[in-house]
Amino acid sequence: MTILKIVETQNPTIIKFEFPDFIVTQGNYEYKNIDDAKNSPLAQQLFHLPFVKTIYISGKFIAIERYSIVEWIDVQEAVAEQIQDYVNNGGEIIAVQTPTIGKKAITVYGEMTPNPSALKFVVNIMLTKTSADFKSIDDTAPSPLAKVLFNFPYVKEIYIHENYISITKYDIYEWSDITLELRTFIKEFLENGGLAIDEALIVATPEQQKQQITNFDTLDTTSQKIINILEEYVKPAVAADGGNILFQSYDPVEKRVKVVMQGACNGCPSSTFTLKSGIENMLKDMLNDNDIKVEAVAG
C-alpha cells in the first residue's frame, strides 16, 4: 500500500506529495489545466478540485500549486488521501503513449533552500540515479551539464541528484539577476538532448564506497547503525532542501561522527544548527549515547 509524505516547499502555494518509489522517469509532466492533462488520468481527476492551479509530476513526487482561495493546511490531508486511494486502487498516473518526434518537453522550476547562496532547480525528468558533487570545472568529466554551467561566472558549486540540480553561487551575485538565465539554460540544454550525468564515468568517493552494500558489512556495528539512521531519517530531509549528507567515519574512542555535507547543505549558515540540534541529538537518542558528537568535514 502506497503511503504519501506531505512536504512543504519554499513556495507557500506549492506543496509536494512524495511517493516511496519513483512514479515517472521521463516525459512532459507540467499541467496548467485539465485539457493539458490528457496523458495523466490522475492529474485530470485532481483538476476537478477548484483550488488546483498547476500540477507537476516528477520523479518520486506530485507537486500541486494552489489558487489563493484555500490554504494548504486546510486541504492537504484530503488531497493526499485522494491520491493514495487512487494509486492504491490501481489508478494510472501517466498513461502509456507513443513517443513523439522532436524535442522532449522539459520543465524546470527553482526552489529556495535554507542556504541563501544555493538554489535548487527541479526538473521533470530523472537526471541520475547516482548523485554527484562538483566543486570546480575540473571535476566535471562525468557531467556535460555541470561542465557548461561552470562557464557562468556566478556558478561556484554544483550538486546533481535524481531530478534536481543545486547550484551554489558566489555572494557578489543576486539570485534575482541570474535565476531566469540559469533556468532557461538548463531547460534548453536538456531539451536539446544534453546529458546531465554519464553514470559510467562517476568515480565513487571513499565516503560513497563506505555506504555500498559490499563495504557496509565490514564496518563496526555502531557505524552501520549511524549510516542506517542517516539514510532513513536525515537524507530525505536534506534532499528536500537541495543537499545531501554522507557518513565519513566514526571514532569509538572520541564518540565522534564525521559527515560530509553536499549541495545546498554545504556552507549553509544553518548547517551547524542542523548538525548539533538535529542530527547529533537524533543520534544520541537513537543510539542511547549522550556522548556522541557530530561534525562536518570537507568532502
C-alpha angles and dihedrals in degrees: 000000000000116000117190128216117218111221126185119220132207087260107074092207093057126067130177129224105201125204124208090236137031113281098184137014104187145000141076107311108165115101126185097181143357092275091057090053098067091124094049118064090183093053090049090054092048092052088066086073104093095221097054111110105164134003125206120191114190138148108318100349150062114215121197128196114207135208115242094254090094140027119235092233089066098049111020096093092051092048091049090050091049092051092045093050091048094051095040089053091056098262118165118244098189120014118229110260138184106254113256124231118246135030121356110244109243128189123197127182132176126236124193116234132204086260108079090205094056132068127189116222109200117204128197094232135061110265101181144347091210116061118226133196121205122193097177143358089267089069096053104091091115094047124057088179094055090046094058093040089060088063087075106090093222097055111103104164137000132205121185121193131165103307104352144065120214112204123193115203134201112262096241090070127073123222090225089065100046110026097087092048092051095045092049093047094050091047094050093043092055095040089056091055099264116162120237098191134004097206092193089067098049111112111206115236119230088255092055092045091056089061096052116108092243092059099031092076092057094059124094118264095255093051090050091051091049092051091049091051092048092048096048104034110018109035096059090053096048091043089057087058093050098261145095140217127213129192111236107171148331124218108204092195098052092029086228123154117198119200136178118228116208138186117001091354093063108094093359111154090226095048093093090054090047092051096047104033097031118025098025093049091046092053092046090053099042095042092041091230120121092190094069114122126191127202135172120233132190114277 
